[in-house]
């Protein structure tokens, strides 16, 4: 085997690895959609959020609950800093340090950790309720609440698309393989 052919045979897998590895790092979080979420007073919750299991981070939060007592529907778009979110639950609502009178919080716990997909039930009592609370005083030591009585979050199934790096890499590999075969046949 000639020296040029051997180098070409080594270069093909190395280029393939170098070109394909950057495409692996492009993974994003998964969109989780609320499905059938109801409260014990007949209210509902709908919407979605993005959860990235690799970094344990949430983004694109857009969850709306129906009217609660005299309070109109509430749309939650951020976490409260009162409790840190995790793969087993979160707390939506205002941040600490202010007057909580009239503020709404949405605390959800899951029966299983959120991962890279699937369906996860919203935790129901016992041991701890997933609730929406309406604070009735400034430090939220008194509040009215309603418990989640059913529902789940379902990961949206995304169709993966080949990355540009992968397509370019496959083209380079095909060119190198063709040149190598040509050299072997006509050497």
N, C-alpha and C positions, 0 to 999 in steps of 0.2 A: 504494500500500500504506500503510495507516495506521501510525502510530507504535506503537500497542499491538501490532499484528500482528507488526511487525518485531522488537520487543523479545521477544515470545513465541517467535519463530522462533530467535532467538539464545540465549534462555534454555534451550531444550530441550537442545541439544548440550552446553552448559556444565554443566547439572545432571547429564546422563548421565555426563560425564567425572568430575565431582566425586564422584558416587555409586559409580561402578565402580572407580576407582583404589584405594580402600582394600581392595577384595576381592583385588586382585592381590598385595598385600603379605602375604596370609595363607598363602602357600605353605609347606608343611612338607617335611621330608625324606622320602625314599623308603625303605620297608622292603626290605631285601635278604635273601633266604632262601638258606641253604646248600643245595646240591643235589648229591648223589653224591660228597661229599667223603670220600676214603679216604686212609689212610696206608699206607706200604710194609710195615708189620707187620700189616695187615689191620684196623686200628682205623678208626674213623669219627668224623666231626664233624657236628653238626647244630645248628640254631638260626637266629638272625637278628640283624640290627642295623639301625639307621636311619642313613642317610647323607644329608646336605643338601649338594648340590653347590654351591649359591650361597654358603654360608658355610664349606665344607670342614670340617664338624663331624659327629661320630658321636654317637649316643645310643641308648637302649634296647637295649644290648648284652646278648645272651643266647645264648652259644655254648657247647655242651657237647661234650667229646671223650670217647671211650670209654677204658677202662682202658689203661694204658701200663706194660708190665712188671708190677711189683708195686704200682704206684700205681693207686688207684681212679679212676673217671671224674672229670673236672674241669669245672666250669662257670665260664666267664669272663664277667664283667660289667663290667669296666673296663679301661682302658689302663694300661700301665706308663709311667712318666715317663722311662724309659731312652731311648725313641725317640718322636718326635712322629708321630702318625698323619697320613696324607695320602690323596689319592684313589687312590694306587697301592699302598697297603699299610698295615699296622698291627702293633703289638706288644701283645698282651694279657698281663697278668700283674701281679705286685706292683711297687710303687714302689721306687726306689733308696733307699739309706741303711739297709738292714737286712741281716739274715743271710738269704741266698738258699738255704741248704741245704734241699733238698726242695721248693723252689718250682718251679712250672711256668710256662713262657712259651709263647705261641702266636704265631709270627711268620708273617704272610701277606703275600705280594706278589701283585699282579694282573697279568695279561698286558696289560691296557689300563686306563686310569683309569676309576673309577666316575663316572658322569654322572647324567643324569636318568632313567635306565631302561635296560632291556635285560638281556643276559646277559654276564657277564665270567668268564673262566676264571681259576682259581687258578694262579699261576705254578708250573711244574714245572721241574726241573733240565734243562739249564743255563740261565742262569748261576748263579743262587742259588736254593736250595731254600726253599720255604715249609715250616716245621718246627714241631714241638712239642718243647720241650726240658725236661728235668728236671735241675735244678742239683744237683750232688753235693758242692759245697763252698760256703762262706759268700759268696764273691765271684763265684760262678758261672763261674770260669775252666775248670772241668771239668764236663761234663754229658753225659747220654745224650740222644739225640734220635731222632726219626723224621720222615721226609719225607712231604709230601703227594704222593700218587701219582695223584690225579685229583680232579676236582670243579669246581664253579663256583658263583657267586652270581647269583641271579636277582632282578631288581626285581619286587616285587609290583605288579600293575596295580590301581590304585585308580580307582573310578568317581568322577569329579568331581561335586560337588554345588554348585548355585548358592548363592552366599553370600547372607545376609540383605540386605546392602547392595545387591546386584545386583537382587534381587527388589523391594525397596522402590523402587529407582531406576527400574525398568521401570514400576512402577505410577505413579510421579510423572510420568514421560515420557508415559504414556498419558493421564493426566488433563490435562496441559498441551496435548498435541496435540489432544485432544477440545475443550478450551476454545478453542483457536486456530481450529480448523475451525468451531466454532459462531459465533465472532465474525465470521469471514470470510463465512459463509453468511447470517447475519442482520444484517450491518452495513448 
